[in-house]
Amino acid sequence: MPRDDEPLAGWLDRIERDARLTEPARWRERDEVLDQLDGWRTVVDASGDRTLPQRFDVLEARLQAVDHALHGALRESIRSGGGHDTLLGLVRAGAVSGAGQAPSSDRYDALDAFIGGVLDLAPGETDLQPLGTDMVFYQPTPARHIFDALDQLRLGPGDVLMDLGAGLGHVPLLAAICTSARCIGIEWQAAYVVAARARAADLGLVRAAFVQGDLCEADLGEGTVFYLYTPVSGTLLRRVLDRLRGEAERRPIRLCTLGPCTEVVAGEAWLRADGPCDRHRPVVFRSR
Ligand SMILES: C[S@@+](CC[C@H](N)C(=O)[O-])C[C@H]1O[C@@H](n2cnc3c(N)ncnc32)[C@H](O)[C@@H]1O
């Protein structure tokens, strides 16, 4: 952001000279500058100045190229089995400079752009199936909550994480990269499952699998940890929780929830929460 009273051209001079912005770990600062360029674009284009728009274009292209190369290098690192350390190192590097953000906020931030660039998940031009009553439309878990959940869950090689309503698969994919657990996404929308499977195969993530189906009917027998970013509500949520209680009678399980379903899950007598039940951040529950 230009400092108080700093002319836009002066801010641009300063940013263009800032060599740190092209250091790979500075993805958060790059995202901030790209946002600022975007915000100023209309003013600059309307200003009549001939050089400023060109300088905006050059700077934007330079920063995007750094990010593009970083995302590609990270994908290579994941393919060769070193993705865990590289990805978590970069996430932590960005987290330091982003300190002070409200952890409970639901909004997306630079970490989502960064993870989005690495996973590059998009369904093809396929029609989505209509959702039934009580089925919740796709909205990905903000990336910082995924890392928070993984920190809390400390998944090990004996764990099988099941994301119930996995969408495009961010949670199982990141969990397969960052932990030693097996990860399964169950998702109603076939187009999302196709995209998630393609990315898992591309990245060589043999511990990530995706099943197309209704989470109210799917086989939950392998799961030790179930992730729910409120995929369903009302009677469907009731049905899923009853099924999970049935699983818990056979083995200890954990649930990790985010969003409005947390309040419903918190009322289940067969579960106890590890910490305070706040719908705005992941909460881990254990079967009693
Ligand atoms: C809020 S999104 C969560 C996506 C993902 N878990 C994440 O956190 O990034 C809910 C997802 O659940 C899926 N869904 C809703 N009802 C479902 C059902 N009965 N069976 C399987 N998936 C369902 C939706 O298609 C959507 O992708």
The ligand as a Gaussian input file, in Angstrom:
#p B3LYP/6-31G(d) Opt

LIG

0 1
 C      -19.058000     -27.139000       2.187000
 S      -18.451000     -28.190000       0.900000
 C      -17.021000     -28.877000       1.680000
 C      -15.927000     -29.273000       0.692000
 C      -14.679000     -29.884000       1.293000
 N      -14.964000     -30.814000       2.349000
 C      -13.747000     -28.823000       1.826000
 O      -13.755000     -28.649000       3.038000
 O      -13.019000     -28.193000       1.076000
 C      -19.651000     -29.499000       0.969000
 C      -19.457000     -30.572000      -0.090000
 O      -20.274000     -31.678000       0.239000
 C      -20.824000     -32.222000      -0.948000
 N      -22.041000     -32.953000      -0.566000
 C      -23.219000     -32.429000      -0.148000
 N      -24.077000     -33.432000       0.135000
 C      -23.425000     -34.607000      -0.104000
 C      -23.793000     -35.976000      -0.003000
 N      -25.006000     -36.367000       0.413000
 N      -22.877000     -36.911000      -0.318000
 C      -21.633000     -36.546000      -0.738000
 N      -21.250000     -35.269000      -0.873000
 C      -22.124000     -34.299000      -0.549000
 C      -21.062000     -31.004000      -1.818000
 O      -21.162000     -31.357000      -3.197000
 C      -19.838000     -30.145000      -1.496000
 O      -18.790000     -30.437000      -2.379000

